[in-house]
Amino acid sequence: AGPPEDLVTKKETSRFGVVAWNKPSSLNGILYGYSLRILNDSRCIREVLWKCIDCPGAFP
């Protein structure tokens, strides 16, 4: 799939923020979910996975 579209980030505090996006317009297959990586100096400090619950073929 292509990258998410209309990506918006908003830092609320030093420990909290909001991230929003839309599905990619070009899927090129089945969209199972999303992966968000939080980096500090190019080092991954947290990875969050979201399952796509309203997508055809999503994980059970």
Phi and psi in degrees as GROMACS dihedral restraints (atoms count N, CA, C in turn):
[ dihedral_restraints ]
;  ai    aj    ak    al  type     phi  dphi    fc
    3     4     5     6     1   -75.3    20    10
    4     5     6     7     1   176.6    20    10
    6     7     8     9     1   -71.4    20    10
    7     8     9    10     1   156.8    20    10
    9    10    11    12     1   -57.8    20    10
   10    11    12    13     1   152.0    20    10
   12    13    14    15     1  -108.3    20    10
   13    14    15    16     1   159.5    20    10
   15    16    17    18     1    55.4    20    10
   16    17    18    19     1    42.4    20    10
   18    19    20    21     1   -67.0    20    10
   19    20    21    22     1   128.9    20    10
   21    22    23    24     1  -130.9    20    10
   22    23    24    25     1   131.6    20    10
   24    25    26    27     1  -124.6    20    10
   25    26    27    28     1   145.6    20    10
   27    28    29    30     1  -142.2    20    10
   28    29    30    31     1   117.9    20    10
   30    31    32    33     1   -84.1    20    10
   31    32    33    34     1   117.9    20    10
   33    34    35    36     1   -88.4    20    10
   34    35    36    37     1   -48.3    20    10
   36    37    38    39     1  -142.6    20    10
   37    38    39    40     1  -177.0    20    10
   39    40    41    42     1   -69.9    20    10
   40    41    42    43     1   -14.1    20    10
   42    43    44    45     1  -120.5    20    10
   43    44    45    46     1     1.5    20    10
   45    46    47    48     1  -143.9    20    10
   46    47    48    49     1   137.7    20    10
   48    49    50    51     1  -151.9    20    10
   49    50    51    52     1   170.8    20    10
   51    52    53    54     1  -122.2    20    10
   52    53    54    55     1   135.6    20    10
   54    55    56    57     1  -128.1    20    10
   55    56    57    58     1   131.6    20    10
   57    58    59    60     1  -137.3    20    10
   58    59    60    61     1   149.9    20    10
   60    61    62    63     1  -159.4    20    10
   61    62    63    64     1   169.2    20    10
   63    64    65    66     1  -113.6    20    10
   64    65    66    67     1   158.9    20    10
   66    67    68    69     1   -58.9    20    10
   67    68    69    70     1   149.6    20    10
   69    70    71    72     1   -63.5    20    10
   70    71    72    73     1   145.1    20    10
   72    73    74    75     1   -74.0    20    10
   73    74    75    76     1   -25.6    20    10
   75    76    77    78     1  -113.1    20    10
   76    77    78    79     1   103.0    20    10
   78    79    80    81     1   -83.4    20    10
   79    80    81    82     1   -38.7    20    10
   81    82    83    84     1    54.6    20    10
   82    83    84    85     1    33.4    20    10
   84    85    86    87     1   144.4    20    10
   85    86    87    88     1  -156.0    20    10
   87    88    89    90     1   -95.3    20    10
   88    89    90    91     1   132.3    20    10
   90    91    92    93     1   -91.3    20    10
   91    92    93    94     1   114.4    20    10
   93    94    95    96     1   -94.8    20    10
   94    95    96    97     1   -26.3    20    10
   96    97    98    99     1   168.0    20    10
   97    98    99   100     1  -166.6    20    10
   99   100   101   102     1  -131.9    20    10
  100   101   102   103     1   153.7    20    10
  102   103   104   105     1  -125.5    20    10
  103   104   105   106     1   126.9    20    10
  105   106   107   108     1  -115.6    20    10
  106   107   108   109     1   123.9    20    10
  108   109   110   111     1  -111.5    20    10
  109   110   111   112     1   130.0    20    10
  111   112   113   114     1  -100.6    20    10
  112   113   114   115     1   121.3    20    10
  114   115   116   117     1  -110.7    20    10
  115   116   117   118     1   148.2    20    10
  117   118   119   120     1  -132.3    20    10
  118   119   120   121     1   112.5    20    10
  120   121   122   123     1    53.1    20    10
  121   122   123   124     1    47.7    20    10
  123   124   125   126     1    67.4    20    10
  124   125   126   127     1     8.7    20    10
  126   127   128   129     1  -106.5    20    10
  127   128   129   130     1   127.3    20    10
  129   130   131   132     1   -71.5    20    10
  130   131   132   133     1   120.3    20    10
  132   133   134   135     1  -106.2    20    10
  133   134   135   136     1   -15.0    20    10
  135   136   137   138     1  -160.8    20    10
  136   137   138   139     1   139.2    20    10
  138   139   140   141     1  -127.7    20    10
  139   140   141   142     1   130.5    20    10
  141   142   143   144     1  -119.4    20    10
  142   143   144   145     1   132.9    20    10
  144   145   146   147     1  -113.8    20    10
  145   146   147   148     1   133.5    20    10
  147   148   149   150     1  -116.4    20    10
  148   149   150   151     1   130.0    20    10
  150   151   152   153     1   -83.3    20    10
  151   152   153   154     1   141.7    20    10
  153   154   155   156     1   -84.8    20    10
  154   155   156   157     1   102.4    20    10
  156   157   158   159     1   -84.7    20    10
  157   158   159   160     1   -16.7    20    10
  159   160   161   162     1  -111.7    20    10
  160   161   162   163     1    18.6    20    10
  162   163   164   165     1  -102.9    20    10
  163   164   165   166     1   139.9    20    10
  165   166   167   168     1   -58.2    20    10
  166   167   168   169     1   134.4    20    10
  168   169   170   171     1    80.0    20    10
  169   170   171   172     1    12.3    20    10
  171   172   173   174     1   -64.4    20    10
  172   173   174   175     1   159.8    20    10
  174   175   176   177     1   -57.1    20    10
  175   176   177   178     1   145.4    20    10
